[in-house]
Amino acid sequence: MYLELHARSAFSFLEGASLPEELAALCAELNMPAMALLDRDGVYGAPRFHMAARKAGIRAHIGAEVTSTEGFRYPLLVETRAGYQNLCRLITRMKLRARKGQGAVTEEELAEHASGLICLTGGGESPLWAGVRGSGSGVSKIEDGRFKIADWKPPGGKQSSIVDQQASMARPELRAPSPEPRVRLERLCEIFGRGNVYVELQRHFDRKEEARNQAAVGMARSLGLPLVATNGVCYAARQRREILDVFTSIRNHRRLDTAGRLLARNSERYLKSPEEMTRLFADLPEAIASTRELSSRLAFTLNDLGYEFPRYPTPPGVTPMQFLRKLTEEGARGRYGPDDERARRQIERELALIEKLDLAGYFLIVWDIVRYCREQTILVQGRGSAANSAVCYSLGITAVDPVGMELLFERFLSEERGEWPDIDLDLPSGDQRERVIQHVYERYGKLGAAMTANVITYRGRSAAREVGKVLGFEAETLDRLAGLVSAWEYQDEKDTLERHFRDAGCDLKHPRIRKFFELCLAIQDLPRHLGQHSGGMVICQGQLDSVVPLEPATMPGRVVVQWDKEDCADMGIIKVDLLGLGMMAALEDSIELIRGHYDEEVDLAHLPQDDPAVYSALEKADTVGMFQVESRAQMSCLPRLRPQRFYDLVVEVAIIRPGPIVGKMVHPYLKRRQGREPVTYPHPSLEPVLKRTLGVPLFQEQLLRMAMIAAGFTGGEAEELRRAMGFKRSEARMKEIEKKLRAGMERNGITGAAEEEIVQSIASFALYGFPESHAASFALLAYASAYLKCHYLAAFTAALLNNQPMGFYSPATIVKDAERHGLRIRPIDVTHSDWPCTLEVAPGFSPAPAECQGACPERSQGSADAGLKPGATGREICVRLGMRYVKGLREEAAQAIVRERARGHFTSIDDLGRRVPELRKPELVMLAEIGALNWVGERPSLRSGQALYGAPEDQKTGGPQGLSPTVQPYHRR
């Protein structure tokens, strides 16, 4: 029986037109027990192919087409685990020394990594034929339009009947093969060993290809090498060929109607059935038989990946589990006290599961990263599903009490899920986060740690624009069509893209519009290129490049693995997310400013709970600058929700999301909270799940529990549902999930309106469901930002201004809001301003303006505005704007001003220009125009001051930045 051993998927990035899952499913449908995936220069699609093959009951062989420095490709199949490691290291070596997306191997490197690999000779891009001149690639001259089979006959001694098998092909006369292909074939035998080289034959009804085949057969016969037939598959079904043509046009920056010979000659590179391939190679049955024999040699699968998580160095004689238990118990005493029996039971339950799953090392590694952050005074907080764990809370990884909030631990870790838990760490954006990332690289080695990839797929607008370009649409037409596609999102069977087009007045009977529509749908979700995940890092014991190939990231000093976070999870590779948040940077800077100017220590983990000033500001929607609650939509909702305690803030963070809005859950919740609508449940069995949110599902965990209770989903099926609800949702996957949901509910007797309501809740919520633990972690940051704004307004405002751009508002709006609360903002002044905004003290207190009275109720009670809390000296604290807000002023020049100012005051502008030669004339003029030189000694006029016109003019810059909304980006140092 024939087995396909050379197929590309769409993970060959614009050189394949089907997903690995499609190829595996069709392979099983064609009754082929095994198949090999060889994508270009990587194993990008291998995990998905492996998982799909396992589900379909077939065997997934792994390999890759590796580009050589001479321009051809080596099709390599993995025979053993050592071979897989060699392939990964070979690809890593070629990738890390080249620019992103490029790379090639030398023959010497190939020989060094040949063990455990089997080499096919390939098709037109193979080492045998690439670059060989002449008709038939140097094999034959075509005479009289017919083949003459020169030196060999098929089994049985009969002349080949290729005319019968391929009637559409002419038969050129064959001459002896040129010496160059034979020399290359012999060299492959030297590199891989004669028993590990298979002469590959492909037949796509192409005259030159057939000439090469006949020459290859002759060389194989003379060298005693086995023949193997493949179809060089590029897509699953014949009709997908047009997608490959689109990709070829995109890759070569051509329109379809001008791509010409760059496009495929025909549609033969589909996954053919064993029967088709047997007929195609009827004259060479040994080439068909070899596929089975070769497949039996390929023992390696990704089940044998061999990934090991790093072993955490514990004290002598102490196991990782014993050390974790000790740390947890110490932390729990501080978090819960000695007498919290409920917390103790939960921690014991979690520790027992952690020990059973042998995950102690993972928790210790994450704890170690958090400890490093604390030692380096880098603000850190865990979030995501980790906030469901009492162990994480006790270790200080997270700041949300999961016992008090009754969070679902199984959302974080369960035995049934069979995968690593996922801990996200929020860090200050900018240099602080990069310090932590580089610390991980240093601790585990450049080849022991890497960022996870992000597979960039064709979605909406990107698909529409690429297809429109290759179809030759005018820019105006393309803009309109791309807007239509990007505005559409699958919700249910009635909401189709076709209906969306018709509603917009597009005539789908027009052939070009119809083809555009069909191609947009066809390339949806296909990979475009590899990106970098926002913060996911994977680490391993030993070298990671023996587990998965590594590539350079766009950012210097970073490397990425070839798999995304879901692929890593499927392969049992652990990931830790190190995510940068601008608000974390602002909070960290606020704490430092408070320490220096208020002589107080603020611990975000121990802020006063349910502070009246915080909830008063939230209730009045006085939230400019506050994390997650400052948008216009949040401001509109806050006075109606009227949060009074922390869980109300958790709901507020989660409710203004597309999921609840699309699912029409916002207004019912608010009406029920206000007592204007009775609390009801889709089905009585769901009351325990929805009681806290008044019968309205707001969190992802609630949807998973609804599926488990109403439809009888297992934990594993609920996890599949969660993945389907990810942001890269596909229409087909959602339909499959909906079918399962309905069938399960009907088995449990839930039908009619109740069934429809539950399905609608899950389907509409699917894309944007917010986990409760995630909302709780964000609510903590929202509360912290609100508390600092209410009680330390000057420090918080300066920190916000120093971390722009972030949030919803411009620096000018932030300044006006602070002034409305009575804070004095001092202008940019070269005699006082630093590069960032700073705090200054002045005697006395300034009265709050009239418009602040309503927003600052504590003022009416006879106390000072909380934002004007006095500093350690009892004087008013003000904000001095920094020179970073001078448009066009370089940080280098500003820092030079600050350094020179420390040596003595500037007596004049002449003195400033002379002592700070880094200042250029346009920069000095700008400083004068915005008044930043007003207090520099004696101020000569702008026209007559020699300093202004004596400065070197070697760079043109814009006008004064001031506090215009177009803020010059500021990178934290």
Beta strands, then each sheet from edge to edge (+ up, - down):
strand 1: 4-7
strand 2: 34-40
strand 3: 59-67
strand 4: 73-78
strand 5: 117-120
strand 6: 197-201
strand 7: 227-229
strand 8: 381-383
strand 9: 423-428
strand 10: 449-457
strand 11: 527-539
strand 12: 550-552
strand 13: 559-564
strand 14: 575-581
strand 15: 825-826
strand 16: 838-842
strand 17: 876-880
sheet 1: 1+ 2+ 3+ 4- 5+ 6+ 7+
sheet 2: 8+ 9- 14- 11+ 10- 13- 12+
sheet 3: 15+ 17+ 16-
end
